[in-house]
Amino acid sequence: MIDSKNNTGDRNTGDRNTGYCNTGDWNTGYCNTGYWNTGDWNTGYCNTGYWNTGDWNTGYRNTGYRNTGYWNTGDWNTGYRNTGDRNTGYRNTGDRNTGYRNTGDWNTGNWNTGYCNTTEPTARLFNKDTGIKFNDLSFPDFFYFETKEWIYGCDMTDKEKEDNPTWKTVDGYLKSYDYQEAWRRSWDKASEEDRAKLFELPNFDADIFKEISGIDVEAKNEPTVNIGGVDYLASDIEEALKDIKPV
């Protein structure tokens, strides 16, 4: 049935729509708020895919413009998950790449951070080249840590509830850890088997690893005390308290 605004679908507030729930004009899909969309859930213009917020996209979930791939936030990409512009490859953060996972520009190779490369470099670990390609490397599971964690209300301390008054509304809060603290938490939870993989990495250097993570893998295994969510060496606490008289 055609309504007074020339819509042939239902629940449209725009004009000349043939789909449903469109607030824009000339849409043939569903739930579009832009114009001339033939896909669904688009908020831009002239999209033929789905969930696009930019314009002239033919793929899915693009937030840029004139993308024909998927999950692009840049413009004029024909690949996938690009944040740069004019890429035909995948997961590029640079511009005009036809390769994969490049952060530079004009690369036809993969994993490049420079410009105009046609080959794939080997990875550097601990400030030295390994001679090994990126895809051939394997890292310990504890390397993949989170710097944020959702703390539910039942697990919050009184201080956390005081500092995060909205916790009652959402039943918790998002706790952040600084970079080296996140490293330490992941290391502490890792199995001995997983920790052993660290020492098998090419060019492993304990000093460099400590500089990055704050973890001294050569330190003696001393007991620790957790205060306020942070672990301290028991010997350091004893040293700090030695001149304080007990109550």
N, C-alpha and C positions, 0 to 999 in steps of 0.2 A: 504494500500500500504506500502511495506517495503522499507525503504530508505537505503542509503549506510552504515548507522550506526546501521542497524537492528532494527530501530524503526518502530512500526506499527501505531503510532499516529501522531499527527501534532505538529509542532513548538517545537520539542524537540532538545536540543543541546547536550544531553548525548547519551548514548548507550543503546540499548535493552529496550527501553521504549514502553509500549503499551498504555499510556495515552497521555495527551496533555501538552505542555508548561513545560516539565520537563528539568532541566539543569543537573540532576544527571543521574545515570545509573540504569537499571533494575527496574524502577518504573512502576506501573500499574495504578496509579492515575493521578492527575492533579496538575500542578504547584508545583512539588516537586524539591528541590534543593539538596537533599541528595541521598542516594542509597537504593535500595531494599524496597521502600515504596509502600504500596498498598492503602493508603489513599490519601488525597488531602492536598495541602499546607503545607507539612512537610519539614523542613529544616534539619532534622537529618537522622538517618539510621534505617532501619528495622522497621518502624512504620506502623501500620495498621489502625490508626485512622486519625484524621484531626487536622491541625494547631499545630502539635507537633514540638518543636524545639530541643528536646532531642533525645535519641536513644532507640529503642526497646519498644516504647510505643504502647499500643493497645487502648487507650482511646482518649480523645479530649483535646486540648489546654494544654498539659503537657509541661513543660520546663525542667523536670528532665529526668531520665532514668528508663526504665523498669517499667513504671506505666501502670496499666490497668484501672485506674479510669479517672476522669476528673479534669482539672484545678489544677493539682498537680505541685508544684515547687520543691519537694523533689524527692527521688529515691525509687524505689521498692514499691510504694504505690498501693493498690488496691481499695482505697476509693476515696473520692472527696475533693478537695480544701485543701490538706495537704501540709504544708511547711516543714515538717520533713521527715524522711525516714522510710520505712518499716511499714507503717500504713495500717490497713485494715478498719479503721473507717473514720470519716469525720471531716474536719476542725481541724486536730491536728497539733500543731507546734512542738511537741516532736517526739520521735522515738519509733517504735514498739508498738503503741497503737492499740487496737481493739475497743475502745470506741469512743466517740465524744468530740470534743472541749477540748482535753487534751493538756497541755503544758509541761508535764513531760514525763517520759518514762515508758514503760511496763505496762500501765494502760488498764484494760478491762472495767472500769467504765467510767463515763462521767464527764466533767468539773473539772478534777483533775489537780493540778499543781505540784504534787509530783510524787512518783515512786511506782509501784507495787500495785496500788489501784484497788479494784474490785467494790467499791460502788461509789455513787455520793454524793459529799459533799453538805452542805447547804452554802448559800452565806453569806459573811460578808459585812455589810454596816456600815459605820462610825465607823470602827475599832472594831465592835462587831459582833458576830455570830447572824444571824436572825432566824435560824431554818427553813428557807424557801429555797426551791430548786430554782436554777437560772431561770428555765423556768416559775416559778410561780410569778416572780417579774415583776412589771410594773413601768416604769420611765416616768417622764414628757417629753413632746416632745422637750422642749428647751435643754435637755441634749444632743441631737443629733445635735450638731453645727458643722460648718466648720471652719477650720483655714485658708482657702484660698478662695478667691473670684475673679472671672474674672470681671475686670472693663473695660467697653467699652470706646473707645476713646472720645465719646461725653460726658461721665461722668467724665473724668479725669481732674484734676486740672493742672494748668500750671506747678507747681512743679513736679507733677507726670509725666508729659510729658517730662520734662527736665531730670528727673532721669531714665526714661525708653525710650531711643531714638528709640527703635524698635517698639514702639506702632503704628507707621504709617503703618508698614508692616502687622501687625496682628490685627490692629484696637483695641488696648487695651493692658492690661498687667494683670498678675496674682498677686494680692495683698495678702500679708501674714499678719496674725494677730498673736500676741503672745497668749499663751494658755489662760491666764486670760482675755485678751481683747476679745477673741472669746466667752468666757463664758458670759461676760458682754453684748456683742452685742445680744446674743441669749436671755438672761434674759430680756433685754429691749424690745425685740420684742414679748415676750411671753404674752399670755392672762392671766388675773387674775385667770381664771379657771385652766390653765396649771400650773401656779406658785403654786397654792394651793396644787397640787399633791406632790410637794417637801416636804411639812410638814407632809404628810401622809406616807412617806417612813419609814420603820422600823428603829429604833434606830436614827432617825434624830437628828443631832447635829449641831447647827448653827455655832459654832466655827470651827468645822472640815470642814463644807461646805465653810466657808470663807477662810480657809487655802488653800483649793483646788481651788476654783473659784475666790477668791478675792471679792466676793459679800457678803456684810454684810446685811443679811435679817432683822436684828433687828435695823438697823439704821433708823433714822427719814427720812421721804420722803421729802428730801430737793430738791429744784430746781437745775438743772445742766446747765452747759454751754459747748457746744461742740466747741473745738478748735483743728483744724488739725485732725479731725476724732476721737478725744478722749474726753470723757465726764468728766468734773470736777465739783465738788460741787461749787455752786455759793458762798457759805460762804468762801470756801478756796481761791477763786479768790479775793474776797473782802479783805481778810486778807493779801494776797500777794501784793495787790495794795495800801494798805492804806498809805504807806510811799512814794509813787511815786506821784510826782506833775503832774497834767494834763498839756498837751501841750498848 
